[in-house]
Amino acid sequence: MKASVIEMFLVLLVTGVHSNKETSKKIKRPKLTVPQINCDVKAGKIINPEFIVKCPAGCQDPKFHVYGTDVYASYSSVCGAAVHSGVLDNSGGKILVRKVAGLSGYKGSYSNGVQSLSLPRWRESFIVLESKPKKGVTYPSALTYSSSKSPAAQAGKCSHTTKAYQRPPIPATTAQSVTLMQLLAVTVAVATPTILPRPSPSAASTTSIPRPEPVGQRSQEMGIQRQHPSGAAFQKPVRADVGLGEMDSWKPGSVLLDEGRVPKEELSTQSLEPVPLGDPNCKIDLSFLIDGSTSIGKRRFRIQKQLLAGVAQALDIGPAGPLMGVVQYGDNPATHFNLKTHMNSGDLKTAIEKITQRGGLSNVGRAISFVTKNFFSKANGNRSSAPNVVVVMVDGWPTDKVEEASRLARESGINIFFITIEGAAENEKQYVVEPNFANKAVCRTNGFYSFHVQSWFGLHKTLQPLVKRVCDTDRLACSKTCLNSADIGFVIDGSSSVGTGNFRTVLQFVTNLTKEFEISDTDTRIGAVQYTYEQRLEFGFDQYSSKPDILNAIKRVGYWSGGTSTGAAINFALEQLFKKSKPNKRKLMILITDGRSYDDVRIPAMAAHLKGVITYAIGVAWAAQEELEVIATHPARDHSFFVDEFDNLYQYIPRIIQNICTEFNSQPRN
């Protein structure tokens, strides 16, 4: 009897091993399919801590609410956040979503056609990245959604909602020893399927959700039930498709937000790996221009990289804080990595260590031009809400001129810092292409943007002061440009001589001018006054904070009709518009009229000049040119314009913008 039992076990052993081998040959890794979600799906309803999804078109719609900037509360629409962040446009596409820890507050902003909202706090956040999978990581081909009801409530559901039992896969043969009793248990389990027990509420609440695993490690994806080492079975959260009725039945509680009462997300209690978000007090987009010229030598190039690694560590890199890229120059510049390549200090330091010297000349001017035109773009991770900073490192002196390239960079809103090491000796100064090149390049010549190091061995001493200065965003003066730092008040003649048709042409002119500026509550702001004998505030500087809202407000302005009291209109604009202008804003008044004023304009115009308001006077048809010159800021030739017909107003838009920017950029740099 004993012999027959042993023989039976041996037969089972041979059969099981052979079956495992055959099964392992037949199993093929399924091709990863990217799940598609709708615009209204919120990150908090998806349990997976990291996943790739495909968003449809049309998620820019304001009904899909988004909370936060760069780092979003999980109550946000996933696809709406992707559009707001700039990873997607309104046509949709694939994105990578990574869950991170909750924040104590989320700041709303307008970006890429989406107005995100502010939120006091939330228990879970997420960031959106381009859909480039990490090597060695498997992403889920189907998403796991949080259950619409508690486990206790689900236990009483009808049987038709229960998922059918699926046979667990037979694992491939491993080198581990298998006892006859374990083999018998597996064989019996395969031969006799049983009904899986429902997990108790306590078991369900403690189930942890695994992060994406490296390729080659089998997770829970192939079966519902897995065996714990202790012998107890646990069940993976049930997968559900987007849009199932059971998801629609979810009814959360509510929490008081700044936009009113909105539902509070029922988040799972999964533990998340801490993901570095970066220092929010130093939110800058930083490019290092490093010297790779032949003259620097390998040893000094290595010292240069050590400074970069130290800066990367000190800055606390992350999506809610500073981001950093590196460009090396020699004969020609080349980008090693852009702003979105590395999202934490550790990865950035590793990448810096791998940089090798290119050699060549020291063409700094060419490198600055390259960065201005190519580096700070949305495709490279540039964020409209973060100042652009360039730190240029120069061994000795450049072999080309930097002044013109640096001027264009400053006018583009780039804050240039220079670190010069071991400058030209007295007998070498004859070879310097552009004397005093650092002062011609930096954002301001007050010493804040310049470092001079006598020896490469003292370079490390610049680390702390450099980090402190680049993070002092209030002093990054070149972030302010002619297009993002003004309060612009349009004063529009609505008298009877204008007529309805011409008034619409004037509004189109105002619209086209407005489109040229960067509009937000922290950038350029727009207000408008219409006047006849009387005056009317159409909208103030603080009423609209996005370009679409401003453009819609301009369209809604109605024609008034009446007389022409331009002097009274200027006084009204000073009191109702510019009195509420921010102290750090340039004040620009753009007045458009088609006739001579019935009242005096000299005293109001002088009052505007004394209050620092720069006035552009634009006359059409019957406007008096000498009156326009009185109203306009000196020199009148740059601030007063006359056209004979309303339809020709558009021709002056480029010149007006050019004059505004030329005047802004001619300010002293000390």
C-alpha positions as CSV (number, residue, x, y, z in Angstrom):
1,M,0.0,0.0,0.0
2,K,2.8,2.4,0.9
3,A,4.6,1.6,-2.3
4,S,1.5,2.4,-4.4
5,V,1.1,5.7,-2.7
6,I,4.7,6.6,-3.3
7,E,4.4,5.6,-7.0
8,M,1.3,7.8,-7.3
9,F,3.2,10.8,-5.8
10,L,6.1,10.2,-8.2
11,V,3.7,10.1,-11.2
12,L,2.1,13.3,-10.0
13,L,5.5,14.9,-9.5
14,V,6.7,14.0,-13.1
15,T,3.3,15.0,-14.6
16,G,3.3,18.4,-12.7
17,V,6.8,19.3,-13.7
18,H,6.1,18.4,-17.3
19,S,2.9,20.4,-17.2
20,N,4.7,23.4,-15.7
21,K,7.3,23.3,-18.5
22,E,4.6,23.0,-21.2
23,T,2.6,25.9,-19.6
24,S,5.7,28.1,-19.3
25,K,6.3,27.6,-23.1
26,K,2.8,28.5,-24.0
27,I,2.5,31.6,-21.8
28,K,3.4,34.8,-23.8
29,R,3.7,38.2,-22.3
30,P,0.7,40.2,-23.4
31,K,1.3,43.3,-25.3
32,L,0.8,46.4,-23.1
33,T,-2.4,48.2,-24.0
34,V,-2.8,51.8,-22.7
35,P,-6.2,52.2,-21.0
36,Q,-8.3,55.2,-22.1
37,I,-10.2,57.4,-19.7
38,N,-12.7,60.1,-20.0
39,C,-12.1,63.8,-19.2
40,D,-14.1,63.7,-16.0
41,V,-12.1,60.8,-14.4
42,K,-10.4,62.1,-11.2
43,A,-7.0,60.8,-10.1
44,G,-8.4,59.9,-6.6
45,K,-10.7,57.3,-8.1
46,I,-7.8,55.4,-9.6
47,I,-6.0,53.2,-7.0
48,N,-2.9,52.5,-9.1
49,P,0.0,54.7,-7.8
50,E,1.6,55.1,-11.2
51,F,0.1,54.5,-14.6
52,I,-0.1,55.5,-18.3
53,V,-3.5,56.4,-19.8
54,K,-4.8,57.9,-22.9
55,C,-6.9,61.1,-22.7
56,P,-9.6,62.0,-25.3
57,A,-9.9,65.4,-27.0
58,G,-11.8,68.3,-25.4
59,C,-10.5,68.1,-21.8
60,Q,-9.8,71.8,-21.8
61,D,-13.5,72.4,-21.0
62,P,-13.9,74.3,-17.7
63,K,-16.5,71.8,-16.4
64,F,-13.6,69.3,-15.8
65,H,-12.2,70.9,-12.6
66,V,-8.5,71.0,-11.8
67,Y,-7.0,72.0,-8.4
68,G,-3.4,73.2,-8.1
69,T,-0.4,74.0,-10.3
70,D,2.3,71.5,-11.4
71,V,1.3,69.3,-8.4
72,Y,-2.5,68.6,-8.4
73,A,-4.9,67.5,-5.8
74,S,-6.2,64.0,-6.6
75,Y,-9.8,65.5,-6.7
76,S,-8.7,67.0,-10.1
77,S,-9.6,65.7,-13.5
78,V,-6.5,63.7,-14.7
79,C,-6.8,64.8,-18.3
80,G,-7.7,68.4,-17.4
81,A,-4.5,68.6,-15.3
82,A,-2.5,67.2,-18.2
83,V,-3.7,70.1,-20.4
84,H,-3.1,72.7,-17.7
85,S,0.4,71.4,-17.1
86,G,1.2,71.6,-20.9
87,V,2.0,67.9,-21.3
88,L,-1.1,67.6,-23.5
89,D,-3.1,70.0,-25.6
90,N,-6.8,69.9,-26.2
91,S,-6.5,67.2,-28.8
92,G,-5.7,64.6,-26.1
93,G,-3.0,61.8,-26.1
94,K,-1.0,59.6,-23.7
95,I,0.3,60.7,-20.3
96,L,2.2,59.2,-17.4
97,V,0.5,59.9,-14.0
98,R,2.4,59.5,-10.7
99,K,0.7,59.7,-7.3
100,V,2.6,61.7,-4.6
101,A,1.8,62.9,-1.1
102,G,-0.9,65.4,-0.3
103,L,-0.1,69.1,0.2
104,S,-1.2,71.6,2.8
105,G,-2.4,73.9,0.0
106,Y,-2.8,74.1,-3.8
107,K,-2.6,77.3,-5.7
108,G,-4.8,77.8,-8.7
109,S,-3.5,79.4,-12.0
110,Y,-4.4,80.0,-15.6
111,S,-2.3,77.9,-18.0
112,N,-2.7,76.5,-21.5
113,G,-6.4,77.5,-21.7
114,V,-7.3,75.9,-18.3
115,Q,-8.1,77.8,-15.1
116,S,-7.1,75.6,-12.2
117,L,-8.6,76.3,-8.7
118,S,-7.1,76.7,-5.3
119,L,-7.6,74.2,-2.5
120,P,-6.7,74.5,1.2
121,R,-5.4,71.0,1.5
122,W,-5.8,67.4,0.2
123,R,-4.7,64.0,1.4
124,E,-3.2,62.9,-2.0
125,S,-1.6,64.6,-5.0
126,F,-0.4,63.6,-8.5
127,I,1.9,64.9,-11.1
128,V,1.6,64.5,-14.9
129,L,4.6,63.6,-17.1
130,E,5.0,62.6,-20.8
131,S,4.2,59.0,-21.4
132,K,7.7,57.7,-21.6
133,P,7.8,54.4,-19.6
134,K,10.8,53.8,-17.4
135,K,13.0,51.0,-18.4
136,G,12.3,47.8,-16.5
137,V,8.9,49.0,-15.2
138,T,5.6,47.3,-16.2
139,Y,2.6,49.6,-16.2
140,P,-1.0,48.3,-15.8
141,S,-2.9,47.6,-19.0
142,A,-6.2,48.0,-17.0
143,L,-6.8,50.5,-14.2
144,T,-8.0,49.6,-10.7
145,Y,-10.7,51.9,-9.4
146,S,-11.7,52.5,-5.8
147,S,-14.9,50.6,-4.9
148,S,-18.1,52.6,-5.0
149,K,-19.4,51.0,-1.7
150,S,-17.8,49.7,1.4
151,P,-16.9,45.9,1.5
152,A,-19.7,45.4,4.0
153,A,-22.2,46.9,1.7
154,Q,-21.0,44.9,-1.2
155,A,-21.4,41.7,0.7
156,G,-25.1,42.0,0.4
157,K,-25.1,42.5,-3.3
158,C,-26.8,40.1,-5.7
159,S,-24.7,37.3,-7.2
160,H,-24.7,38.8,-10.7
161,T,-22.3,41.5,-9.6
162,T,-19.7,39.0,-8.5
163,K,-16.8,38.5,-10.8
164,A,-16.4,34.9,-12.1
165,Y,-13.6,32.8,-10.7
166,Q,-10.5,32.7,-12.9
167,R,-8.0,29.8,-12.6
168,P,-4.7,31.0,-11.2
169,P,-1.8,30.7,-13.6
170,I,0.7,27.9,-12.9
171,P,4.0,29.5,-12.1
172,A,7.1,28.6,-14.1
173,T,9.5,26.0,-12.6
174,T,11.9,27.6,-10.2
175,A,15.1,26.4,-8.5
176,Q,13.3,26.2,-5.1
177,S,12.7,22.8,-3.6
178,V,9.0,21.6,-3.6
179,T,7.8,19.0,-1.1
180,L,5.4,16.2,-2.1
181,M,2.7,17.6,0.2
182,Q,3.0,21.1,-1.4
183,L,2.8,19.5,-4.8
184,L,-0.2,17.5,-3.9
185,A,-1.9,20.6,-2.5
186,V,-1.3,22.5,-5.8
187,T,-2.5,19.6,-7.9
188,V,-5.7,19.2,-5.9
189,A,-6.3,23.0,-6.1
190,V,-5.9,22.9,-9.9
191,A,-8.1,19.8,-10.3
192,T,-10.9,21.1,-8.0
193,P,-11.8,24.8,-8.5
194,T,-13.4,26.3,-5.4
195,I,-15.4,29.5,-4.8
196,L,-13.2,32.4,-3.5
197,P,-14.2,33.8,-0.2
198,R,-15.1,37.4,0.0
199,P,-12.7,39.5,2.0
200,S,-13.9,40.9,5.3
201,P,-14.0,44.7,5.7
202,S,-10.9,44.6,7.9
203,A,-8.9,42.6,5.3
204,A,-9.9,44.9,2.5
205,S,-8.8,48.0,4.3
206,T,-5.3,46.7,4.9
207,T,-4.6,45.4,1.4
208,S,-1.7,47.4,0.0
209,I,-1.5,48.3,-3.6
210,P,1.8,47.4,-5.3
211,R,3.8,49.9,-7.4
212,P,4.8,49.0,-11.0
213,E,7.3,46.2,-10.9
214,P,10.3,45.6,-13.0
215,V,9.9,43.4,-16.1
216,G,10.4,39.7,-15.2
217,Q,8.7,39.8,-11.8
218,R,5.2,38.4,-11.9
219,S,2.7,40.5,-10.0
220,Q,-0.9,39.9,-9.2
221,E,-2.0,40.8,-12.7
222,M,-2.6,37.3,-14.0
223,G,-4.9,36.1,-11.2
224,I,-7.3,37.2,-8.6
225,Q,-6.1,35.2,-5.6
226,R,-2.6,34.9,-4.3
227,Q,-1.2,32.9,-1.4
228,H,0.3,34.8,1.6
229,P,3.4,33.0,3.1
230,S,1.3,32.5,6.2
231,G,-1.2,30.5,4.1
232,A,-4.0,33.0,4.3
233,A,-5.6,34.1,1.0
234,F,-6.1,37.7,0.1
235,Q,-7.9,39.2,-2.9
236,K,-6.6,42.0,-5.2
237,P,-9.0,45.0,-5.6
238,V,-11.4,44.3,-8.5
239,R,-10.7,46.0,-11.8
240,A,-13.5,48.0,-13.3
241,D,-14.0,49.7,-16.6
242,V,-14.5,53.5,-16.9
243,G,-18.1,54.5,-16.9
244,L,-19.7,51.5,-15.2
245,G,-22.9,52.3,-13.4
246,E,-21.5,51.2,-10.1
247,M,-18.9,54.0,-10.3
248,D,-21.8,56.5,-10.9
249,S,-23.5,55.4,-7.7
250,W,-20.6,56.7,-5.5
251,K,-21.8,59.4,-3.2
252,P,-19.0,61.0,-1.1
253,G,-19.3,63.6,1.6
254,S,-18.3,67.2,1.3
255,V,-15.6,69.6,2.3
256,L,-15.6,73.4,2.3
257,L,-13.3,74.8,-0.4
258,D,-12.6,78.4,-1.5
259,E,-14.9,77.8,-4.5
260,G,-17.8,76.6,-2.4
261,R,-18.8,73.1,-1.2
262,V,-17.6,70.3,-3.4
263,P,-17.5,66.5,-2.8
264,K,-14.6,65.1,-0.9
265,E,-12.8,62.2,-2.5
266,E,-13.0,58.8,-0.9
267,L,-9.4,57.8,-1.1
268,S,-8.0,54.4,-0.4
269,T,-5.6,54.0,2.5
270,Q,-2.7,52.8,0.4
271,S,0.8,53.8,1.4
272,L,2.7,55.7,-1.2
273,E,6.4,56.0,-1.7
274,P,7.5,59.5,-1.0
275,V,8.2,61.3,-4.2
276,P,10.3,64.5,-4.0
277,L,8.3,67.5,-5.0
278,G,11.1,70.1,-4.7
279,D,11.4,73.3,-2.7
280,P,8.4,75.5,-3.6
281,N,10.2,78.5,-2.2
282,C,12.7,78.2,-5.1
283,K,10.5,77.5,-8.1
284,I,12.8,78.4,-11.0
285,D,13.6,76.9,-14.4
286,L,17.4,76.8,-14.4
287,S,19.9,76.2,-17.2
288,F,23.6,75.8,-16.6
289,L,25.9,76.7,-19.5
290,I,29.1,74.9,-18.7
291,D,32.5,75.5,-20.4
292,G,33.6,72.5,-22.4
293,S,36.4,74.2,-24.3
294,T,39.7,72.5,-24.9
295,S,41.6,75.0,-22.8
296,I,39.8,74.1,-19.6
297,G,41.4,70.7,-19.3
298,K,40.0,67.5,-17.7
299,R,40.8,68.4,-14.1
300,R,39.1,71.8,-14.2
301,F,36.1,70.3,-16.1
302,R,35.7,67.8,-13.3
303,I,35.7,70.6,-10.7
304,Q,33.0,72.4,-12.8
305,K,30.9,69.2,-12.6
306,Q,31.3,69.0,-8.9
307,L,29.9,72.5,-8.5
308,L,26.9,71.5,-10.7
309,A,26.3,68.3,-8.5
310,G,26.5,70.5,-5.4
311,V,23.9,72.9,-6.8
312,A,21.6,70.0,-7.8
313,Q,21.7,68.7,-4.2
314,A,21.3,72.1,-2.5
315,L,18.4,73.1,-4.7
316,D,16.1,70.2,-3.9
317,I,14.9,69.5,-7.5
318,G,11.3,68.6,-8.1
319,P,8.2,69.4,-10.1
320,A,6.9,71.9,-7.5
321,G,10.3,73.5,-7.0
322,P,13.4,74.1,-9.1
323,L,14.1,72.2,-12.3
324,M,17.5,72.2,-13.9
325,G,19.0,71.4,-17.3
326,V,22.6,71.5,-18.6
327,V,24.0,72.8,-21.9
328,Q,27.7,72.5,-22.7
329,Y,29.4,74.9,-25.1
330,G,32.6,74.8,-27.1
331,D,32.6,75.5,-30.8
332,N,28.8,74.9,-30.7
333,P,26.4,74.4,-27.8
334,A,24.6,71.1,-27.1
335,T,21.9,70.2,-24.6
336,H,22.8,67.3,-22.3
337,F,19.4,67.2,-20.7
338,N,16.5,69.6,-20.4
339,L,14.2,70.8,-17.6
340,K,11.9,67.8,-17.5
341,T,14.6,65.0,-18.0
342,H,15.4,64.6,-14.3
343,M,12.8,65.4,-11.6
344,N,14.8,64.9,-8.5
345,S,18.3,65.8,-7.2
346,G,19.6,62.2,-7.1
347,D,18.9,61.5,-10.8
348,L,20.2,64.9,-11.7
349,K,23.5,64.3,-9.9
350,T,23.9,60.9,-11.6
351,A,23.4,62.5,-15.0
352,I,25.9,65.2,-14.3
353,E,28.5,62.7,-13.4
354,K,28.2,61.1,-16.9
355,I,28.8,64.4,-18.8
356,T,32.0,64.3,-20.8
357,Q,34.0,67.2,-22.2
358,R,33.4,68.2,-25.8
359,G,36.4,70.5,-26.5
360,G,36.7,73.3,-29.0
361,L,36.6,77.1,-28.5
362,S,34.7,79.1,-25.9
363,N,31.8,80.6,-27.9
364,V,29.6,81.9,-25.1
365,G,27.6,84.3,-27.2
366,R,26.5,81.5,-29.5
367,A,25.6,79.4,-26.5
368,I,23.4,82.2,-25.0
369,S,21.6,82.6,-28.3
370,F,21.0,78.9,-28.4
371,V,19.5,78.8,-24.9
372,T,17.3,81.8,-25.7
373,K,15.9,80.3,-28.8
374,N,15.7,76.6,-27.9
375,F,16.0,75.7,-24.2
376,F,13.2,77.5,-22.5
377,S,10.3,76.0,-24.4
378,K,7.2,74.1,-23.3
379,A,8.5,71.0,-25.1
380,N,11.6,71.1,-22.9
381,G,9.7,71.5,-19.7
382,N,9.6,75.3,-19.3
383,R,6.9,76.5,-16.9
384,S,5.2,79.8,-17.5
385,S,4.9,80.2,-13.7
386,A,8.6,79.9,-13.0
387,P,11.4,82.5,-13.7
388,N,14.0,81.5,-16.3
389,V,17.6,81.6,-15.0
390,V,20.8,80.9,-16.9
391,V,24.1,80.4,-15.1
392,V,27.1,80.8,-17.5
393,M,30.5,79.4,-16.4
394,V,33.5,80.8,-18.2
395,D,37.1,79.7,-17.9
396,G,39.2,82.9,-18.7
397,W,37.2,84.7,-21.4
398,P,34.8,84.0,-24.3
399,T,36.1,83.6,-27.9
400,D,33.1,85.5,-29.3
401,K,31.0,88.5,-28.3
402,V,28.2,88.1,-25.8
403,E,26.5,91.6,-25.6
404,E,23.9,91.3,-28.3
405,A,23.0,87.7,-27.5
406,S,22.6,88.6,-23.8
407,R,20.4,91.6,-24.6
408,L,18.0,89.4,-26.5
409,A,18.0,86.9,-23.7
410,R,17.2,89.7,-21.1
411,E,14.4,91.0,-23.3
412,S,13.0,87.4,-23.4
413,G,12.8,87.4,-19.6
414,I,15.9,85.4,-18.9
415,N,18.0,86.2,-15.8
416,I,21.7,85.7,-16.7
417,F,24.3,85.0,-14.0
418,F,28.0,84.8,-14.9
419,I,30.7,82.9,-13.0
420,T,34.2,83.8,-14.4
421,I,37.2,81.8,-13.3
422,E,40.8,82.8,-13.6
423,G,40.4,85.8,-15.8
424,A,42.9,87.1,-18.3
425,A,46.4,88.1,-17.0
426,E,47.7,91.5,-18.0
427,N,49.7,90.1,-21.0
428,E,46.6,88.1,-22.1
429,K,44.1,91.0,-22.2
430,Q,45.0,91.8,-25.8
431,Y,43.4,88.5,-26.8
432,V,40.1,89.2,-25.1
433,V,37.5,89.7,-27.8
434,E,35.1,91.8,-25.7
435,P,36.4,93.7,-22.7
436,N,34.1,93.8,-19.6
437,F,32.0,91.0,-21.2
438,A,30.4,89.9,-17.9
439,N,28.8,93.3,-17.2
440,K,27.5,93.4,-20.8
441,A,25.9,90.0,-20.3
442,V,24.4,89.8,-16.9
443,C,20.8,90.8,-16.1
444,R,21.9,93.8,-13.9
445,T,25.3,95.3,-13.3
446,N,24.8,95.7,-9.5
447,G,27.0,92.8,-8.6
448,F,24.1,90.5,-7.7
449,Y,24.4,88.5,-11.0
450,S,28.2,88.2,-11.2
451,F,30.8,86.0,-9.5
452,H,34.5,86.1,-10.1
453,V,36.7,83.3,-8.8
454,Q,40.5,83.8,-8.8
455,S,41.3,80.0,-8.9
456,W,39.4,76.9,-9.9
457,F,40.2,75.5,-6.4
458,G,38.0,78.2,-4.9
459,L,35.0,77.5,-7.1
460,H,33.2,75.5,-4.4
461,K,32.9,78.7,-2.3
462,T,30.4,80.1,-4.8
463,L,27.9,77.3,-4.1
464,Q,25.9,78.7,-1.2
465,P,25.7,82.3,-2.4
466,L,24.8,81.2,-5.9
467,V,21.9,79.0,-4.7
468,K,20.7,81.8,-2.4
469,R,20.7,84.3,-5.3
470,V,19.0,82.2,-7.9
471,C,16.3,81.3,-5.4
472,D,15.6,84.9,-4.5
473,T,12.8,85.2,-7.1
474,D,11.9,88.7,-5.9
475,R,15.2,90.0,-7.1
476,L,15.2,88.2,-10.5
477,A,14.6,91.5,-12.3
478,C,14.9,90.2,-15.8
479,S,11.8,87.9,-15.4
480,K,9.9,91.1,-16.0
481,T,9.5,91.9,-19.7
482,C,7.7,94.5,-21.7
483,L,4.9,92.0,-22.3
484,N,4.3,90.7,-18.7
485,S,4.8,93.6,-16.3
486,A,2.3,96.4,-17.1
487,D,-1.2,97.6,-16.1
488,I,-2.7,98.8,-19.4
489,G,-5.8,101.0,-19.3
490,F,-7.6,101.6,-22.6
491,V,-9.6,104.9,-22.8
492,I,-12.0,104.6,-25.6
493,D,-14.0,107.4,-27.3
494,G,-17.7,106.3,-27.6
495,S,-19.0,109.6,-29.0
496,S,-21.7,109.9,-31.7
497,S,-19.2,110.7,-34.5
498,V,-17.6,107.2,-34.1
499,G,-20.7,105.2,-35.1
500,T,-21.6,101.6,-34.3
501,G,-19.5,100.0,-37.1
502,N,-16.4,102.0,-36.4
503,F,-16.8,101.4,-32.6
504,R,-16.6,97.6,-33.3
505,T,-13.4,98.3,-35.4
506,V,-11.9,100.1,-32.4
507,L,-12.7,97.2,-30.1
508,Q,-11.0,94.8,-32.6
509,F,-8.0,97.0,-32.4
510,V,-8.0,96.8,-28.6
511,T,-8.4,93.0,-28.8
512,N,-5.5,92.6,-31.2
513,L,-3.2,94.8,-29.0
514,T,-4.3,92.8,-25.9
515,K,-3.4,89.5,-27.5
516,E,0.3,90.6,-27.7
517,F,0.6,90.6,-23.9
518,E,1.0,87.9,-21.3
519,I,-2.2,88.2,-19.2
520,S,-2.6,87.0,-15.6
521,D,-3.1,88.5,-12.1
522,T,0.7,88.5,-11.7
523,D,1.6,89.5,-15.3
524,T,0.1,92.2,-17.4
525,R,-3.5,93.3,-16.4
526,I,-6.0,95.1,-18.6
527,G,-8.7,97.7,-17.8
528,A,-11.0,99.8,-20.0
529,V,-13.0,103.0,-19.8
530,Q,-15.4,104.3,-22.4
531,Y,-16.3,108.0,-22.5
532,T,-18.6,110.6,-24.2
533,Y,-19.6,113.7,-22.1
534,E,-19.7,111.1,-19.3
535,Q,-17.4,108.2,-18.4
536,R,-18.0,104.6,-17.7
537,L,-15.7,101.9,-16.2
538,E,-16.1,98.9,-18.5
539,F,-13.8,96.7,-16.3
540,G,-11.0,97.2,-13.9
541,F,-7.5,95.7,-13.6
542,D,-8.5,93.2,-11.0
543,Q,-11.7,92.0,-12.6
544,Y,-10.3,89.5,-15.1
545,S,-7.1,87.5,-14.8
546,S,-6.9,85.4,-18.0
547,K,-6.6,86.4,-21.6
548,P,-9.8,84.6,-22.8
549,D,-11.8,86.4,-20.1
550,I,-10.3,89.8,-21.1
551,L,-11.0,89.2,-24.8
552,N,-14.6,88.2,-24.0
553,A,-15.0,91.3,-21.8
554,I,-13.8,93.5,-24.7
555,K,-16.4,92.0,-27.1
556,R,-19.2,92.7,-24.6
557,V,-18.5,96.5,-24.4
558,G,-21.5,98.3,-25.8
559,Y,-21.4,101.5,-27.9
560,W,-22.5,104.5,-25.8
561,S,-22.8,107.5,-28.1
562,G,-22.6,111.2,-27.0
563,G,-20.1,114.1,-26.9
564,T,-16.3,114.1,-26.5
565,S,-14.8,115.1,-23.2
566,T,-11.3,113.6,-23.4
567,G,-9.9,115.6,-20.5
568,A,-12.5,114.4,-18.1
569,A,-12.0,110.9,-19.3
570,I,-8.3,111.0,-18.5
571,N,-9.0,112.2,-15.0
572,F,-11.6,109.4,-14.6
573,A,-9.1,106.8,-15.8
574,L,-6.5,108.0,-13.3
575,E,-9.0,107.8,-10.4
576,Q,-10.9,104.6,-11.3
577,L,-8.2,102.6,-13.1
578,F,-4.6,103.6,-12.3
579,K,-5.2,104.5,-8.7
580,K,-5.7,100.7,-8.2
581,S,-2.6,99.8,-10.2
582,K,0.1,97.7,-8.4
583,P,3.2,99.5,-7.3
584,N,5.6,97.2,-9.3
585,K,3.7,97.6,-12.6
586,R,4.4,99.9,-15.4
587,K,1.3,102.1,-16.0
588,L,0.3,102.4,-19.7
589,M,-2.7,104.4,-20.9
590,I,-3.8,103.9,-24.5
591,L,-6.3,106.5,-25.5
592,I,-8.3,106.3,-28.8
593,T,-10.3,109.2,-30.1
594,D,-11.8,110.4,-33.4
595,G,-12.2,114.2,-32.6
596,R,-11.2,117.3,-30.8
597,S,-12.1,117.3,-27.1
598,Y,-14.8,119.7,-25.8
599,D,-12.8,120.2,-22.6
600,D,-9.2,121.0,-21.8
601,V,-6.7,118.1,-21.9
602,R,-3.5,119.8,-20.8
603,I,-4.0,119.7,-17.0
604,P,-5.3,116.0,-17.0
605,A,-2.4,115.0,-19.3
606,M,0.1,116.6,-17.0
607,A,-1.5,114.9,-14.0
608,A,-1.1,111.5,-15.8
609,H,2.6,112.2,-16.5
610,L,3.2,113.3,-12.8
611,K,1.7,110.0,-11.6
612,G,4.0,108.0,-13.8
613,V,1.4,106.9,-16.3
614,I,2.9,106.5,-19.8
615,T,0.2,107.7,-22.3
616,Y,-0.2,106.7,-25.9
617,A,-2.6,108.9,-27.8
618,I,-4.1,107.5,-31.0
619,G,-6.3,109.7,-33.2
620,V,-8.6,108.8,-36.1
621,A,-10.2,111.0,-38.8
622,W,-11.2,114.3,-37.2
623,A,-8.8,114.1,-34.2
624,A,-6.6,117.1,-33.6
625,Q,-2.9,116.1,-34.0
626,E,-1.6,118.9,-31.7
627,E,-4.0,117.7,-29.0
628,L,-2.7,114.2,-29.4
629,E,0.8,115.4,-28.8
630,V,-0.2,117.2,-25.7
631,I,-1.8,114.1,-24.3
632,A,1.0,111.8,-25.3
633,T,4.1,111.1,-23.1
634,H,7.3,112.8,-24.3
635,P,8.7,112.3,-26.9
636,A,5.4,112.7,-28.7
637,R,6.7,111.1,-31.9
638,D,7.0,107.7,-30.1
639,H,3.7,108.0,-28.2
640,S,1.2,109.7,-30.6
641,F,-0.2,108.2,-33.8
642,F,-2.8,109.4,-36.3
643,V,-4.7,107.4,-39.0
644,D,-7.2,108.8,-41.5
645,E,-9.6,105.9,-41.3
646,F,-10.7,103.4,-38.6
647,D,-9.9,100.5,-40.9
648,N,-6.2,101.5,-40.8
649,L,-5.8,101.2,-37.0
650,Y,-4.4,97.7,-37.2
651,Q,-1.3,98.9,-39.1
652,Y,0.0,100.6,-36.0
653,I,-0.1,97.6,-33.7
654,P,3.4,96.4,-34.4
655,R,4.9,99.9,-34.0
656,I,3.0,100.5,-30.7
657,I,4.3,97.1,-29.3
658,Q,7.8,97.9,-30.5
659,N,7.8,101.3,-28.9
660,I,6.5,99.9,-25.6
661,C,9.2,97.2,-25.5
662,T,12.0,99.6,-26.7
663,E,11.1,102.0,-23.9
664,F,11.0,99.2,-21.3
665,N,14.3,97.6,-22.4
666,S,16.1,101.0,-22.4
667,Q,15.8,101.3,-18.6
668,P,19.2,101.4,-16.7
669,R,20.6,98.0,-15.7
670,N,22.0,99.0,-12.4
